[in-house]
Amino acid sequence: MEQIYRIGIDHGYGNIKTAHHIFQSGVIQKGSITELSGMVVEFEGKFYEIGSTHKEYQMDKVWDEDYYVLTLAALAKELQGRGIPEVPDAEEGSGL
């Protein structure tokens, strides 16, 4: 039987929060992984440094892909914290 994981994510303007993790909502895109430090997300061939700053206030959180990248980071942190080494198939449900 397939295991189902439910992970809640609060996409705040200052911080991203899950049940077990909290980090600043900053996203900085860099040209290569060698330019990054701290938490890193690779998405569609781009590298992002996560949590080293706060994202500027943005009324519409879907204007750019930053909050999607932050969602990926939050999911990865939560799965890692739960000791889940493989990324399972996922379905997303969001409330904005």
N, C-alpha and C positions, 0 to 999 in steps of 0.2 A: 504494500500500500504506500502511496506517495505521501511524504511528509509535507504538511502545509505550515508555512511560517507567516505570521502576521506581524508586520513591523510598522508601527506608527511613527510618523515623522512630522515635527512641527517646523515649518519653514518660516521662522521669524525673520524680521529685518536685520537684527543684530546677530542672532545665533540660530543654528540648526540644532534641534534636539530630538533624540530618540529616548527610549526607555532607559538606556544605560550610557548614553554618550551626549556630549554637548560640545560644539565647536563654533568658532566665528564663521559668519556667512560670506567671508571674502573668497573671491575666485580670481586668480591671476593666470592668464594664459601665457605660456612660454614656448619658445621655439624647440627646445629639446629637454629631455629628462635631466640632463646634466646641469641645467640652469635652476633646477628646483630643489627645495628642501622641505622637510615636513611631510604632510600628507599629500599624496599625488594621485590624480585620476588621469587615465588616458582614455579619451573618447574621440572616436572618428579620426584617429591619427594626430590628435592634438593633445598636448600635455597641460595640465592645470595644477597649480598649487592651491590647496584648499586650507582655509582657516587661519591664514597668517594676518588677515586684515578683516575689517567689516565691510560688507558691500554697502555702497551708497543707497540711500532710500530710493526705492523704485515703486511707484504706484501699481504698475502692472507687472507682476512677477513672471509673466510668460513672454515679455518683450524680447528677451534674449535667452540663450540656452544656459545661463548661469545656474538658475534654480534646478534645472534638470541635472546638471553636473553635480550640484550639491546633493541632490537626491541620490545619485549613484554613490557618492562618498558616504552618505549616511547609511545606506543599505549595506555597503561594504564594511563599515565600522561595526554595525550591529551584528552582521553575520559572523565577522571575525571574532567579536566578543562572545558570541554564542558557541564558538569552536566549530563552525561549519566551513570546511575548507573549499568545498565546491560550490559554485553559484548555481542554485536550483533554477528551474524554469520559473518565471515570475509573471504575475499579473499585477498591474498597478491600479489602485483606486485613489483618487485625489479629491480633496475638497478645497477649493480656493476661495 
